Amino acid sequence: MPLVAVYCGSRLGNDGIYEQAARELGQKLAQNGMGLVYGGASIGLMGAVADEIIKGGAQAVGVIPTFMLKHEVAHDALTRLHLTDTMHTRKTVMAEYADAFITLPGGLGTLEEIMEIATWRQLYQHEKPMIILNINGFYDRLIEHLAFTAEQGFMKQDDLERLVVCNSVDDAIELLHVLVKIDEPVDTDKMAGS
C-alpha cells in the first residue's frame, strides 16, 4: 500500500472547512488504496486525517518524538507508531516511508515540513510528488511569495513547479494516481526507527 505523508496542523483552525477537508482526504486516500504516514497525533487536522484513514481500513503510520508526547497526544489506533528522539529524525522517518507528500493547512511546523521536503527535492534527495492542498485559499499568499522568490532569482522555476497546487481533495487524489508509481510495497519492519 503506498503511503502518503500528510503535513497539517495539530489544531483544527477557525473554519470548519479545514477539518472537513482533512477528513475527506483521509477517506479518499483509504478508498483509493493509499495509506498515511504523519506526525502521529490524535489532535487537530492530524487526528482527523488519521481517524478517517483508520475507519477506511488503510495503513496509518505515525511518527512522533518522545518529547512531543507532552504536547501532542499520540493516536492509539495506528497500524504502527514510531517514537523518535528528535524532530529531525521524525521528518526523516516520515520521508523514508512516503511515496508522496500532501500539505493541508497548518502552522509553523507544517510550513517548515513542506519547505524542507521541497528543499530536499531541490537538492536531489528524492523525486517524490509534493502537493500543496490549497483549501479555502489558505496557501494563496505562500504560493504568491514562492512565485516572487523565483521571479527574483532565488529559486528555479522548475523547483517552484514541482510544488503542485491543488484546490480540492479530488484533484489531489487524481494527481496521486498519475504521479505515484510504486515499485514494491513498503516493509514497515525494515524502516528506520522501528
N, C-alpha and C positions, 0 to 999 in steps of 0.2 A: 504494500500500500504506500503510494507516495505521501510524504509528509510535507505540509506547507507550514512554514514558520509565520506566525501571525504576531506582529508587533502592535500593541494597543495599550490603552490606558488601564491603570489599576483603579480608576474611578469611572463612573458612568457618564460624566458630563452633565450639562444643564438642560439638554434637549433629548427627549426620549428617542429621537431618530437614530442616535448613535448606538444605543443598546439594541434597538430593533435591527439595525444593520449588522451588528456583531452576531446576534442570534441567527439571522438569515444566512450569514457567511458560514457559521458552524453547521447549520442544517444542510446547506447546499454542498459544502465540501464533503460531508458524510454521504449525501445522496449520490455524489459523483465519484465515490470510491477513493477519496483522499482523506488522510488523517491530519493531525495537528501536532506541531511542536511549538511550545510557547513558554512563557515565564513561570508557569506552574501554579499561579494563584487562583483562588476561588472568588475573588472580588473584582468589581469593576467590569469593564468590557472583556478583560481577560477571562474572568469566570463565566461570562455569558457565552463566549465562543466555545469554551471547553464544555460547558453544560450541554450545548446542542450537539457537539461532536459525539459526546458520550451517549446521549439519547439516541443518536443515529447509528450507533454501533461501530463507529470508526475508532481508530487508534488515537489516543490523546497522550502525548509525551510532554511532561512538564520538567522544567529546569530552573532551579531556584537556589541562590546562595543561602547558606545556613543563617547568616546574619539578617537576611531579609525576612526570615520566618517571624520576626517580631513585628513586621510592618505589613506583610502580605501573607494572609492565611493560605497555606498550601491546600490545593484541591485534594480531596480524599478519595476520588473515584477514577483516578487516571490509570491508563494502561501501565505507565511507568513514570516514576518521579526521580529525577536526578538531583542530589544535593551537591552543590559546588562550594568551593572556598571563596571565590571572588566573582564580581560581576563580569570581568573579562572572561573567565572560564565559562560562565553561564552563556555568554554570547557565542563563544567558540563552539561549545557543545551544540547549541541550537543550530548554528550554521552548518555543522557537520551533518546533522540529521536532515536538514531542509533540502527539499528538491526545488523549492521556490519560496519567495518572501512576499507577504502582503502586509501593508501598513494601514491600519484603521486609525481613527483619531486617538490622540493621547497627548501626554505632556512631554517634559524634557527627556525622560528615558526613552520614550517612543521615537522622538526626533533623533536622539543620539543613535539608537539602534539602526534605523534605516539609513542615516548618513554614514555610519560606519560600514554597513554592508555594501553601500554604493561605492564607498572608498575602496573597499577590498576588491570590488569588481573592476574599478578603475586601475588597480594595481595588479590585475590578472590573477587574483587569488581564488576566484570562482567565475563561473559563467552561467549562474542560475538566474531565472527571471525574477525581477523586482517590480512589484506593483504597488502604487500608492492608490488606495481606495478613498477617493475624494468625496466622502459622504457629506452632503449639505454644504458643499464648497469649503469644507474645513481646511483643506490644504491649498486653496487658491493663492494665498499670499506667499506661501513657501514655493510653489511652482513658479510664480512670478519672479521671486527672488533668485531662484536657480537659473531661470532663463536670463536674467540680468547678469548673473555671475558668468555665464557662458558668453554673453554679449560683450562683457568687459574683459574677456580673455583669461579668466581664472579657471575655466573649466571647458573641456572639449564638448562640442555639440553632440558627439557620439555618446559621451558619458551621460549627458542630460537625457538623451533619447532612450537610454537603457532603463531609466526610471519611468516605467509606463504608468500613465494615469488613467484610471477607470472611475467612472462616476456612479456605477451601480455594481451590486454583487453579481448580477447575471453577467455583466461584461467581464468582470474579473474571472469568473468560473470558465467562461467561454475561452478567454485568453489562456488560462492554465491548460486547457485541453490541447491547445495548439502548441504551447511552449514547453510543457513539461514532458520530457522523454525519459523514461526510467529504464536503465539497463538491467538492474537487478534490485530485488527488494532490500530495504534497509534491514540489517541484522542488529536489532537493538541490544543484543548481548555483547556485541563487539565494539559498541560505541564508546568514545571517551567518557569518563565519568561514571561508567556502570559499575 
